[in-house]
């Protein structure tokens, strides 16, 4: 394990935390990616900052790849399974009124009881799902 293997996730986590802090301080909004995307799709208020956020999430990996150190992403499943999983995640964010960034990063850090419960639920379900898929099926 190299220093970059430790440093890159630390820098990434710090930047996510900084982005959440800046968005909350400047706009009074919690940085929940599902809410940002849905607000962009519905063309609700704050279109400019939503577009800037989405542009950053698309541009950052492109810049990382151009720097010669692309991320290592490997998807070991068929495309239909991948698409169904994505739809289920979207359904879960709608039912849970938020996603991992909104509840797990921003909500838990604000000690929101609703976000703490939501984070415990989706982490438990994620762990159980991986266990069943890898060890039972």
N, C-alpha and C positions, 0 to 999 in steps of 0.2 A: 504494500500500500504506500503510495507516494504522498508527498505533502499536498499535491494538487487534489488528490482524492479526498482529502480532509478539508482543504481550503475552499474549494469550489462550492460544496454544499453549505458551508458556513457563510460564505459571501452571499450566495443565493438566498438563504434564509434571512440574513440581515437585510437584504434589499426588499424582500417581501414584507418584512416587518416595517421597514422605513416607508414603503409605498402605502401600507395600511395606515400608518400614523399620519402621513402627509394628506391622504384623502380624507381622513377623519378630521384633521385639524383645519384643512382648507375648505372642505365642502360639507362637513358634518355628516358624511356618509360612511357606512361600514363597507369595507372592501370585500364584497361577496361576488365572486365571478359570475355565478348563475344570475344574480340580480342585475349585474352590469350588462350581461348579454341580453337578458329578457327586456330590460329597459331600452336597449339599443334596437332590438327587433320591434318593440312596440312604439318606438320613436317618442319615448316619454322625455320629460325634462332632463337637462344635463347631457344633451346629445354630444356636445363637444368633448367633455371629459371622458365620456364613455368611449367615443371613437379613439381618443388618445390612449386610453387604457388598452383597448383591443389592438390598436396598432403596435403598442409596445409588446404585447404578448406574442404577436406575430413576428415583429422585427427582431426581438432579442435572440431567438434561436437562429435566425438567419445570420445575424452578426457573429454569433458564436461559431457557427459552421464556417463562415468566411474567415475567421481568425485562425483556422487550422486545427481547432480543438472541438470538433463536433461532439455533441452528446451521444451517448450510447443507448439507443432505444431499440429494443427487440420485441416484436409482437409475435408470440408463438401460438396464435389461434387463427381459425378461419375467419374471413371477413364477415360472414353472417353473424357469427357469435360475437365478434367485436362490435358490430352495429347494434345488436340486441342489448349488449351490455351498456353501450352508450345511451340507448333509449331508457333503460332501467335507471341509470344514474340520473338522467334528466327528470324522470318521473319521481325519483326519490327526492330530488332538490325541490320539486314543486310541492310534494306532500310535506316535506320537512321544513318548508319555508326558508331554504338556504342550503348552502353547500359547505364543503370542508373549509374553504377560505373564509366564508362569512361566519359560520359557527365555530369551527375549530381554531382558527387563528384570531379573528377579531372578537368573537363572542366570548370565548373562554378567557382571553386576556382581559376582558372587561368584567369578568366574573358573572356573566349572565347565566342564571340557572337554566333557562331554556336552551341555551347553546351548549352548556355542559352536558345536559341530558341528551341533546341531539348528537353531540360528538361521541358520547359513550355508546349510543345506539348504533350509529353508522360504523364505528370502529368494530363493535362486537359483531355486527352482521357481516362486515368485510372479512373479519378473521374466520367466522364460521363458514362463510362461502368458500374461502380459500381452502379451509380444512376439508370440507365436503368434496370439492372438486379434485383436490390433490390426493385425498386418502380414502374416500368412500366410493366415489363414482369410478 
